[in-house]
Amino acid sequence: MSTISTQLRNFKEPSKEQLLHLFFSIPEVSTTSPLNDGDKYTAPEAERMDINAVLSFGEDGVEDSYAGKLHLIQPYLAFSSLDRKSVRFTLPLSTVRRVERLNARAGVYALSLSTWHGMKIIIQLTSLRPTADAFCTLLREALKAELQRGQMKAVKGFVKTCYSEALVSTTSSVADNEREDGSLIAEAKEGSPSSEVDFHGGLGLRFRFPGDPKKLREASKIKLWTTYLRTHGRNLTLLRYPQCTRLVQVGLPNRLRGEIWETLSGSLYLRYTYPGLYDQLVEDIKGKQSTSFEDIEKDLHRSLPEYAGYQSEEGISALRRVLQAYSLKNPEVGYCQAMNILAAAILIYMSEEQAFWLLEVLCDRLLPGYYSPTMHGTLLDQRVFESLVVRCLPMIHDHFSAVDVQLSVASLPWFLSLYINSMPMVFAFRIVDCFFCMGPKVLFQVGLAILKINGEKLLQIQDDGGFLNLMREYFASLGESAHPDSPDPRARAITRFQELLLVSFREFAVITDETILSERRKYRNEIVNSIEMFTRRAAVRNLKTLARFTKEQAGLIYDALYKAMCVEPPPPAVAPLPSLLVSTDSMQERPETRIELKTFRVFLSEILTWARDEKLVLNGFQQRIDREVAEHEFIDRLFYFWDTACKGSLSLQDLVSGLDGVMFNDLMDNIEWFFNLHDKNKDGYLTKDEVLTLSESFLFIFRHEIGDAYLGAVSRFMTNAFEYGDTLLPQETNSETGKTEPQQIGHNQPYLNLATFRMVVLADEVLESFFETDLSASFKLESVPDLELPTSGGGFLEDLWSNIATEDNKKIFHKLSDELGKTIGKHQVIYRPTIGRYTKLEEPKAREPLVSPSRKSTVVSNGSDTLATSQSSSSTLTINALAAQDNGPGSALSSTFSPLPHVKAVKAAFMERTPFAIDDAGDDDDDSDLDLVHGEDDDQVMDEVDAFLEAHDSGLTDADKEVAKDLLNAKPV
């Protein structure tokens, strides 16, 4: 069994709109809710608009103003400064509580927005007045729509699930029930409220968080984040300044990590938009079985087994529910390797619902293609990473090439598990913090920094084993001093992990999001071809039997099937109905790709000459060959004839077995095959209606042959079949005439058996030659030219040409040229014969007696070898008319697939994770001398924060700043 997917062929480069959504972490709004009930939310077909604006934030003692672009992407309002660094935010419109027009200076168009958390945003629209009016009108309509949906009422209940609300509250006493690392105390202190709270949290609340809270300086981080969240908004209304990025780089506090992750990634907005969806999925899971569920069960106990939470049934059950819910919601992806590592890691800091939505964003948006059956996203990024190593670290690349060391042996697990499976968790989560804040480029920057720091040692390794051992030793020493022999105590206090982050974000800051997108476009086609070649070999290898085909011939059948699936995609596979009697010993049937009738017609047109209409079109402007898929009852009959399992669809194995039943036949076998194809009830007899249907099949096969030889053969066949069939019927005497006549039977009664049909065919030399050579020869296994991959957006001209040179536009052009050719009298259509035995006109020959048929001389055959490998024509191709008639379809060079470069590396991707002592939860009562080096002083933590600070410009002149300052004190109109 095999699963064939054409998803890679359907890939399109992300549009500007999609990149904008990704930048602002805005989820794609579907037209209907994913909830599977009758109450479906229909998203409004809303307009989108952006406008130039200057924003001022009415914060305590802050009068900074920023020029940038304001985007209304319903139901969100987003803003980014001109440098895309100084400030940005994404606000759900339901969090906007008041909008006022300000009475400002003449010519200044300004608005005042008040958010749920009490922030005041002054918006100065700097575009022309009509544009500003249009934007305000659209904003007003969008706010009304949110009010009608009831989303504004949902804000109050939703923010209660966020820990930041309790953290910034002056009346909250959540800290009284928490340990220093943020985990909850089992028994609440006397007089304190119960630990049953509304806000979400992960397994760490009960099983402790990894690492020592004193070494991680949790208390200082919590204080800094509390100040930031109280000033700059939180959860749904968070404003992202450079200080936010610096605080993330220093490391998120355990208790806030889950909420900040979902805020930065945008999964918070999905949880807000679809409340209750996860709970419904968990209910729907009960009683269901699938292959994904089986794979999940196998990996549950291999997911971070060293963490205490996954040594208990509570943690295992939570992990099971999250993975099963995701596989149920996304059946095309289901469950893939490494998902268990990601889900297990984020469940330490997040609730099940939070983890479910974050996994959705990770797999679908942040790392597309990483966790899919083909792993094409991972393989593509490995190729991109190799190209970056060539560019930035050429000596290491040259040495690896010389000693044949595969970089992907180590780097593939880094990317798949976001370094969680390679590093101590306390350090891996710091990288994950930066990943959600800064994007996928962090994975490449950290990977390059690891190679650069270990450059001297890497130049001494000789094999893959030495490479892996060196990486393990380095990751185990990340908590040690990077400069242990330095006389400066500050230098000795710098750990190897701090050195890693410093090299990543300073020396490799040139690796930007645009760099990654550009490299992905460059190598995508190479990876797609490699994966398709690998999938092709796997599909052929998984066939139960090749019958009389060789592996190469079976590969050609696969190519024709794959092309047909690209042209006419089959419907998505439907899960089989659960059986009432299921044996516990029996293996559940694995999914396989099956095609329906429409796709089968296209497939057959690729390998069968009479299953397609090929015509040479001459119109005075161009000469081309058009190929169209033929539709006839005979092709439908063949589809159901090969569907021996009566499933209404065919698999690759069914096609191989079906073709084997006709392509290697001799004369007698072909006659019997054709007879059985038309014997509907399989009783060994054809009825009169079936004889007529069989004659129509002959006419369909011979429809484009030159002359009347085949038409005459079909006419003689019908005459002979009914004449000889009547002679075999019981004879009866007519009482009126006294003559002996065949007994009259109904049209649906058995009439013609196989022996009689064979005699009728052998009585005609045209039909005999057809069954002897031409029928099998009409099945041609040919190399399918490489299908065109979607073009990468390489510039304005390429995008313009790709929009012009579409298939629909080509059809319009051909139709126009044909009409002009008809007008000037030069339009001509020549159909190509499907058999091609006769090349001149011949009259039908006289019928010979059936009792003593005379064998005529054999007509010279022009048929080709049955399994000859040649190049097939394109669907629309300009050729010379004479060459088209003599040589058949024009050939097209097919480029060979390149081998899959990283298949072996996948096997090493999930080696047993090394336990690190530094991940052990620290004891609250354990006093150490860390304060002598690190201290608990908040100012010292901020020194580390400020190490990442870069100067930013608001993009405003002094005059603009003066106008923005006046707007802070302006009164509403």
NORSULDA-V507452 format. One line per field, one symbol per residue. psi: psi as a letter, one per 30 degrees, with the letter a starting at -180 (. if undefined). A space follows every 10 residues. Layout:
psi: ???
This chain:
psi: klkkkgeefg kkkkleeeee eeeghklkjl flkfkhlfik kjkkiklkkl kklkkkjilj gkgkkkkakk kjikhlkkkk lefgeekllj kkfffkfkkk kkialkfkjk lkkkleggkk kkjjjgalee eeeeeeeeee eeeeeeeefg efffeeeeff fkffefefkf fkheffgkae fflkkejklk flllfjlell laffeegllk lkfeefheee eeeeeeeeee egllcfgkkj leeeeeeeef kkkeffeeee efeefffeee eeeikfeeee eeefekflkl eeeeeeeefe ggjhffkefg glfeeeeeee eeeeeeeeei feecklkfee eeeeeffefl leeeeeeeee eeefeeikfe ilefheeeee feeeeeeeee eeieeeeeee eeghkjefee feeeeeghge felkeeeefe eeeeefeflf feeeeeeeee eeegeeeeff lfleeeeeee eeeeefgffl kfifgkfkee effkleeeee eeeefefgff jleeeeeeee eegeeeeeee eeeeeeeeee efkekfbgll eeeeeeeeee eeeefeeikl lkkkklkkkf jkkffkkkkk klkklaeeee eeeefffkeg gljkkkkkgf elklkkkkkk klfeeeeeef efiffhfglk leeeeeeeef fefglaeeee eeeeeeefje ghggkkleee eeeeeeeeee egfgkkagee eeeeeeeeee eeefeefflk klkkfefglk lkkkllfglk ekleeeeeee effkfeeeee feeeeeffjj jlkkkkkklk kkjfaeeeee effehleeee eeeeeeeeee eeegggkkkj kkkfegekgl kklklkklke eikkklkkkk kgllkegkjl klllejkklk eeeeeefakk lkkkkkkklj fgeefefgfh lkkkkkfffk klkefjklgf ffeelgkeee efeeeffgkk klkfgkleee eeeeeeffgl kl.
